[in-house]
Amino acid sequence: MKQQESSEKPLTTQLRELWARTDTKEITREAAMAEQERLLDEYRQVWIQALLLNGESDLTHSILTEIARRRGIKDLISVRQRCQEAVQSLKRAWHEKVQTVDKPNVERFYDQTTSFIDELMWWHTLNEDDTPLAYVVALKFAAAHGVREILDFGSGVGSGGLLFAKHGFAVTLADISSVLLDFCDWRFTQRGLAARFVDLKARKLPEQSFDFITAMDVFEHLTDPVDAIDVLADALKPGGYIFGRFAAEMDPDRPMHIVQDFQPVFARFEEKGFREVWRDDWLWGHQVFQKSV
């Protein structure tokens, strides 16, 4: 699909304006809820169409089928069960394998733990919540600002990268997990899509190479999130954008969320000459920071 610039208002702006109309009694709350669901469904359809395998029409079935194909099995019921149990599997694995929260232990955990495939792929079915649709918000922001070269930092299972690639962007996926990067490479190959893959344990990101960087639910996992700002700043072209969520709360089911204080991250953005140019204060809390020209 060809990349196109868009003048569409951000979803959060549309929703804020929509609900403001209920304050003035212009529309009822029921009508606003129905319109909000219609707008969200438009975003869902963009996400779904980007991820569906050829011949599939249901996203959950497609994702379970994709995992099964990768593992050479046919029992989708067992695949679904493993996906639904993945959060607890990861919790147990963290407590067993990460005795000290430092860079070597954390990197080893992400590099060797296959349950992340199940957990992330299940999340991307949208059965649990709609927060993966933040990638569609990022896609529309990128299209509206005419960017071309995209880096998905902490790319996970590659769904965000697939979304951007399907819409005509040049995509690079970067992660510290060889397991996840191999899975991403396989997913792109299955669809005949091109991308670059960077294993951050072995290679540095190329300097001043990207117009737009996504960092979706990544920074809470990092042992040194301030250093990550330096890395991304070097990889970003002047005037480029970083789109991410820099917030997390303590979650007993997700002990790998090791960062809750993001003030040092925001301070580092400021020190590096970034300015905040957009914020989602309505849905999922993502922010966009622009590098100085």
C-alpha positions, 0 to 999 in steps of 0.5 A: 500500500502506498504511503500517503500524507494525511490531514486527519485529526489525531484520534485523541483530538477527535474524541476530545471534541466529540465529548465536548459536544456532550458538555454543551448538550449538542449530543447525548452521551449515548451518541458520543459512545457510539461515535467513539466506538465507530472511530476506534473500530476504524483504527481496529480495521487498519490494524487487523488488515495489516496483520491478517495472513492471506486467506484469513478474516479473523485476527485471533484465528490468524495470529494463532495460526501464525504461531502454530505454523512457526512451531510446526504444530496444528493444535490451535487450542493448545496455542491459544492456551499457551498464549492466555497463560503467557503472562504468568509463564513470564512472571515465573520465568523472571523470578526464576532467571533474574536474581539480580536486575542488571543489564546482563541478566535482563538481556539474557532473559529477553534473549532466551524467553520464547513466551514473549511471542505468545504474550505479545501475539495474544495482546495484538489480537485486541482481545485484552484491550485496544492499546496496540492501536497506538501503533495506528495513531503513530502511523497516522502521525508519521503519514501526516508529517511526511516521514519515510524511514521508520525505526521500531525500537524494542520491536517485539514480535514485529506487528508495528513494523508490519503495519508500517511496511504495509503502508509503504514505509521503509522499516527497521526493527531493533531489539535485544532478543534474538528469539523475537528478531528471528520471529519478526524476520520470519513474519516479514518473509511470510508476507513478502515484505522487506525490512532491516533487523538490528540485534542491539546486542551485536550492532549499533543503530546507524547514526542520523538514519531515521525520520521517525522512531517508535518506542511502544511500551519499551522504556519500563523494561530498560536497565538504563532508559536514560542511555537509550535516549542518547542512542535514539537521539544519535540514530534520529535525523535532525527534526525527526520524531520519537513516538512512545509511551514513557509511563508505567506503574508497578504491576505484580504480574509483570515484574519485568516492568522495572522502571516507574520513574520517568523524570530522568528520561524527560530530563534527558530529552530536554538536555538533548534538545528535544521538545514535546510536540504532541501528547495523548492525554485522552486514551493511552498516554503516548507522547511525541518528542521532536529532535532539534533541526 
